[in-house]
Amino acid sequence: MAFEVWLMFSAAAFLNVVSPGPAIILAISNGVSWGYKSVLAAALGNIMGIFILSSISMLGLGLVLKTSALLFTILKVLGACYLVYLGIKKFRSKDTFFVESEEEQAASVKINYFAKFKEAFMIAMTNPKAILFFVAFFPMFLDTSLAAFPQFMIMTLTFMALSFISLASFGYLAKSVRHWFKNVSLVKIFHRVTGGIFIGFGVALLQVKN
């Protein structure tokens, strides 16, 4: 892959990964609620999902999803249900996080980092739009005179790195303002707003057509 093509791909990928979506909202929620380690755990779950989705598209299975209305609908409904489930869970959350530091929180609450990883992984894996994105987006930058596999790997690793940096950055910014949430009412409002956003994403996903 030519360096100029890689730069164009990176610029386009960057615009995609910084666009608001469920993964970014989750990073913000984790940053405020549970601290930076939770953000990083979820970011790793997200890029693991990205790697698998890219592999699926590379193997040609993404085209099966693109041409199968039934398979697309099943995955879409599963993804929407999971987002709505997360939204309801966060909307009803009674967790409080108005503490001075992550160390204090870690001492008082046992944080399940694998659960944070799994949440982000499931959000990535149950989003049919992501697979269709890879199927449509990656081939635009392929040089047909070169082997496809190395180019796919370069693009996948680049996309993963940019996604991780984006989520880590949003999460860090969110963690930086967690001291604002020392009022129980503000904590409840935060949970309800993030929960409502996840539910909104779930409903929006149901409207997507193949």
SVG drawing of the C-alpha trace seen along z (x, -y; Angstrom):
<svg xmlns="http://www.w3.org/2000/svg" viewBox="-37 -20 41 36">
<polyline fill="none" stroke="black" stroke-width="0.4" points="0.0,0.0 1.4,-3.4 2.0,-5.8 -0.2,-8.5 -3.1,-6.0 -2.5,-5.0 -2.7,-8.7 -6.0,-9.1 -7.3,-6.0 -6.1,-7.1 -7.8,-10.5 -11.1,-8.9 -10.9,-6.3 -10.1,-9.1 -13.3,-10.9 -15.2,-7.7 -13.8,-6.7 -14.4,-10.2 -18.0,-10.3 -20.4,-9.9 -21.6,-6.4 -22.3,-3.7 -18.6,-3.0 -17.8,-6.7 -20.8,-7.1 -19.6,-3.9 -16.1,-5.4 -17.5,-8.6 -19.8,-6.7 -17.0,-4.5 -14.6,-7.4 -17.0,-9.3 -18.4,-6.3 -15.5,-3.9 -12.2,-5.7 -9.6,-5.3 -8.8,-1.6 -12.4,-0.8 -12.1,-3.0 -9.0,-1.1 -10.6,2.3 -13.6,1.3 -11.4,-0.2 -9.6,3.2 -12.9,4.9 -13.9,2.6 -10.8,3.1 -11.0,6.8 -14.5,6.6 -13.1,4.5 -10.4,7.1 -13.0,9.9 -15.4,7.8 -12.6,6.8 -11.6,10.5 -15.2,11.4 -15.3,8.9 -11.9,10.0 -13.1,13.6 -16.0,12.5 -18.6,13.3 -19.6,9.6 -20.9,10.0 -23.2,12.8 -24.6,10.4 -25.0,7.7 -27.0,10.0 -29.0,11.9 -31.9,9.8 -32.8,12.4 -29.2,12.6 -28.9,8.8 -32.3,8.4 -31.3,11.0 -28.0,9.3 -29.7,5.9 -32.3,6.9 -29.8,8.6 -27.6,5.4 -30.6,3.1 -31.8,5.3 -28.3,5.3 -28.1,1.5 -31.6,1.1 -30.6,3.5 -27.5,1.5 -29.6,-1.7 -32.2,-0.4 -29.4,1.0 -27.7,-2.4 -31.0,-4.3 -31.9,-2.3 -28.4,-2.3 -28.0,-3.3 -24.2,-3.4 -22.7,-6.5 -19.2,-7.7 -18.8,-11.0 -15.4,-10.1 -12.1,-11.9 -10.1,-9.5 -10.0,-6.2 -7.9,-4.7 -10.7,-5.5 -13.3,-3.9 -11.1,-0.8 -10.8,-0.4 -14.6,-0.6 -15.9,1.1 -14.6,4.1 -14.6,3.2 -15.1,6.0 -12.8,4.9 -13.7,8.0 -17.3,6.9 -16.3,3.6 -14.3,5.4 -17.2,7.6 -19.7,4.7 -17.6,2.9 -16.9,6.2 -20.6,7.0 -21.5,3.5 -19.0,3.9 -19.9,7.5 -23.7,7.0 -23.5,3.9 -24.3,5.0 -23.5,1.5 -19.8,2.1 -19.5,5.1 -21.1,3.4 -18.8,0.4 -15.7,2.6 -17.1,4.3 -17.7,0.9 -14.9,-1.1 -11.8,1.0 -11.9,2.0 -11.9,-1.7 -8.2,-1.9 -7.0,1.5 -4.3,1.6 -5.4,4.4 -1.9,4.9 -0.7,5.9 -1.7,8.8 -4.9,8.0 -4.2,9.6 -1.3,7.4 -3.2,4.3 -6.3,5.4 -4.0,6.0 -2.5,2.6 -5.9,0.9 -7.3,3.1 -4.4,2.3 -4.6,-1.4 -8.3,-1.4 -7.8,0.4 -5.1,-2.0 -7.2,-5.1 -10.2,-3.7 -8.3,-2.9 -6.8,-6.4 -10.2,-8.0 -11.9,-6.0 -9.0,-6.4 -9.1,-10.2 -12.8,-10.6 -12.6,-8.4 -9.7,-10.5 -11.6,-13.7 -14.7,-12.2 -12.5,-11.0 -11.1,-14.5 -14.5,-15.9 -15.8,-13.1 -15.2,-15.4 -18.2,-17.4 -20.5,-14.6 -20.5,-14.9 -24.2,-15.5 -26.5,-12.4 -29.0,-14.2 -26.3,-14.9 -25.3,-11.2 -28.9,-10.1 -29.2,-12.6 -26.0,-11.3 -27.1,-7.7 -30.5,-8.6 -29.0,-10.7 -26.4,-8.0 -29.1,-5.3 -31.5,-7.3 -28.7,-7.7 -28.1,-4.0 -31.8,-3.3 -31.9,-5.9 -29.0,-4.2 -30.8,-0.9 -34.0,-2.3 -32.0,-4.0 -30.3,-0.7 -33.7,0.9 -34.4,-1.7 -31.2,-0.7 -31.9,1.0 -29.6,3.4"/>
</svg>
